[in-house]
Amino acid sequence: MADLPKYHVREQRADALLGPVAATLRELERRVDHYLDRLHIEPGDEETLRAALRALTTAREGVEAQWRTSAQRPQS
């Protein structure tokens, strides 16, 4: 992928990029939670979805922590 051109001429900050990533993870959490609330799911599959929900939540929380940390760094 090194051959692909960059999108922007100027450097981008992590805090500007991580917000949309966290929002996407939040939306995926809502989707899986909706499936668990509204659909008939086999017990084994339900536990798999619950594990996926926990993984998404952990990922979102990690991204949000990085987002907050990067937002506190002074801009160059």
Secondary structure by P-SEA (a helix, b strand, c coil): cccccccccbbbbccccaaaaaaaaaaaaaaaaaaaacccccaaaaaaaaaaaaaaaaaaaaaaaaaaaaaacccc
